[in-house]
Each structure stands twice: as C-alpha cells, then as structure tokens.
Amino acid sequence: MVLQIQPEVFFMSTIERESRILRERRLELGLSQTEVALNAGLQLQHYQRYEYGDRKLSNSSMILGLRICSILELDPYEFVFGESKDWIKKVR
C-alpha cells in the first residue's frame, strides 16, 4: 500500500511528520494505541512516545521500526524519507 501523505506534512519537522503519520494511519486502520503497542511487543507508553512526538521512530532500531510499519501497513522507505525518489542521497 502506498501512503498518501498530505502536502502540508512536508513542511513539518521530521518528528512532527512521523508522529502525525503514525496517528493518522492507526486511526485509519481502526486500531488503538494499545493494539499497536502489543503487536509490536512494546509497552503502551513506549509506543505513545513515538505518536506524541517525544521520540522519532526513524531513530529507533530497524526491527522496531519495521514492526510498527508492518502493523500500520506503511512502507518504511516512504515513512522515513517521504515521497522523495532520491532517498539514497539522503542517507549518504
């Protein structure tokens, strides 16, 4: 599934962008924060830190990031790098 990111999201800070995507996608899927946390193997408060913008999911371990992206049916590349076609340049 391709994530449709609203244009205004690109003008936010990375942490605001990530937290907004997590919350909106979770709500689209009809999941609670508790369900996402349990399926990812996290305590609720740990997951909430990502969704409330206290921590960046893109700075977490790859396994945790992939787990959450899988639960929320998000493409991890698009989640981290946005819709940019040249995401490899951003890594270097």
C-alpha contacts under 8 A as a table, 3 or more apart, distances in Angstrom:
res1	aa1	res2	aa2	distance
1	M	73	E	6.91
1	M	74	L	7.01
1	M	75	D	7.21
2	V	74	L	7.40
2	V	75	D	6.85
3	L	74	L	6.50
3	L	75	D	7.11
3	L	78	E	7.35
5	I	9	V	6.79
5	I	21	I	7.81
5	I	82	G	7.96
6	Q	9	V	5.56
6	Q	10	F	7.74
7	P	10	F	5.86
7	P	11	F	7.77
8	E	11	F	5.57
8	E	12	M	7.20
9	V	12	M	5.46
9	V	17	R	5.64
10	F	13	S	7.86
10	F	17	R	7.11
10	F	82	G	7.89
12	M	15	I	7.97
12	M	16	E	5.87
12	M	17	R	5.70
13	S	16	E	5.23
13	S	17	R	6.09
14	T	17	R	5.03
14	T	18	E	6.08
14	T	56	K	7.87
15	I	18	E	5.16
15	I	19	S	6.09
15	I	53	G	5.68
15	I	54	D	7.93
15	I	55	R	7.16
15	I	56	K	5.52
16	E	19	S	5.25
16	E	20	R	6.06
16	E	53	G	6.01
17	R	20	R	5.26
17	R	21	I	6.20
18	E	21	I	5.19
18	E	22	L	6.19
18	E	50	Y	7.85
18	E	51	E	7.63
18	E	53	G	7.61
18	E	56	K	6.99
18	E	57	L	7.24
18	E	79	F	7.22
18	E	80	V	7.88
19	S	22	L	5.19
19	S	23	R	6.21
19	S	50	Y	6.01
19	S	51	E	4.41
19	S	52	Y	5.98
19	S	53	G	5.24
19	S	56	K	7.80
20	R	23	R	5.26
20	R	24	E	6.00
20	R	51	E	7.07
21	I	24	E	5.26
21	I	25	R	5.89
21	I	79	F	7.93
22	L	25	R	5.39
22	L	26	R	6.03
22	L	50	Y	7.93
22	L	51	E	5.92
22	L	72	L	7.69
23	R	26	R	5.21
23	R	27	L	6.21
23	R	51	E	5.93
24	E	27	L	5.18
24	E	28	E	6.13
25	R	28	E	4.94
25	R	29	L	6.28
25	R	72	L	6.38
26	R	29	L	5.26
26	R	30	G	6.27
26	R	31	L	5.39
26	R	32	S	7.06
26	R	33	Q	7.63
26	R	36	V	7.90
26	R	72	L	6.16
27	L	30	G	4.89
27	L	31	L	5.99
27	L	32	S	7.50
28	E	31	L	7.81
29	L	72	L	7.38
31	L	35	E	6.16
31	L	36	V	6.85
32	S	35	E	5.19
32	S	36	V	6.51
33	Q	36	V	5.23
33	Q	37	A	6.09
33	Q	44	L	6.85
33	Q	47	Y	7.29
33	Q	48	Q	7.14
34	T	37	A	5.07
34	T	38	L	6.01
34	T	44	L	5.62
35	E	38	L	5.24
35	E	39	N	6.08
36	V	39	N	5.25
36	V	40	A	6.09
36	V	47	Y	7.73
36	V	68	I	7.27
36	V	71	I	6.74
36	V	72	L	7.84
37	A	40	A	5.13
37	A	41	G	6.09
37	A	42	L	4.85
37	A	43	Q	5.97
37	A	44	L	5.34
37	A	46	H	7.77
37	A	47	Y	5.63
38	L	41	G	5.03
38	L	42	L	5.76
38	L	43	Q	6.93
38	L	44	L	7.42
39	N	42	L	7.64
39	N	71	I	7.22
40	A	64	L	7.12
40	A	67	R	5.69
40	A	68	I	6.00
40	A	71	I	7.45
42	L	46	H	6.24
42	L	47	Y	6.53
43	Q	46	H	5.35
43	Q	47	Y	6.70
44	L	47	Y	5.35
44	L	48	Q	6.17
45	Q	48	Q	4.96
45	Q	49	R	6.36
46	H	49	R	5.43
46	H	50	Y	7.28
47	Y	50	Y	5.49
47	Y	51	E	6.62
48	Q	51	E	4.99
48	Q	52	Y	5.77
49	R	52	Y	5.28
49	R	53	G	6.08
49	R	54	D	4.84
49	R	55	R	5.56
50	Y	53	G	5.30
50	Y	54	D	5.97
50	Y	55	R	4.95
50	Y	56	K	5.86
50	Y	57	L	5.93
51	E	54	D	7.68
52	Y	55	R	7.92
53	G	56	K	6.82
55	R	59	N	7.90
56	K	59	N	5.40
56	K	60	S	6.94
57	L	60	S	5.15
57	L	65	G	6.11
58	S	65	G	6.76
58	S	80	V	5.98
60	S	64	L	6.63
60	S	65	G	6.35
61	S	64	L	5.37
61	S	65	G	6.23
62	M	65	G	5.08
62	M	66	L	6.02
63	I	66	L	5.19
63	I	67	R	6.10
64	L	67	R	5.03
64	L	68	I	6.27
65	G	68	I	5.35
65	G	69	C	6.11
65	G	76	P	7.58
66	L	69	C	5.02
66	L	70	S	5.94
66	L	76	P	6.62
67	R	70	S	5.12
67	R	71	I	6.24
68	I	71	I	5.11
68	I	72	L	6.14
69	C	72	L	5.16
69	C	73	E	5.69
69	C	74	L	4.72
69	C	75	D	6.54
69	C	76	P	5.94
70	S	73	E	4.84
70	S	74	L	6.19
70	S	75	D	7.88
71	I	74	L	7.82
74	L	78	E	7.74
74	L	79	F	6.81
75	D	78	E	5.41
75	D	79	F	6.09
76	P	79	F	4.91
76	P	80	V	6.14
77	Y	80	V	5.35
77	Y	81	F	5.79
77	Y	82	G	7.32
77	Y	87	W	8.00
78	E	81	F	5.23
78	E	82	G	4.54
78	E	83	E	5.68
78	E	84	S	7.86
79	F	82	G	5.70
81	F	84	S	6.43
81	F	87	W	5.96
81	F	90	K	7.90
84	S	87	W	5.80
86	D	89	K	5.72
86	D	90	K	7.26
87	W	90	K	5.20
87	W	91	V	6.81
88	I	91	V	5.28
88	I	92	R	6.81
89	K	92	R	5.42
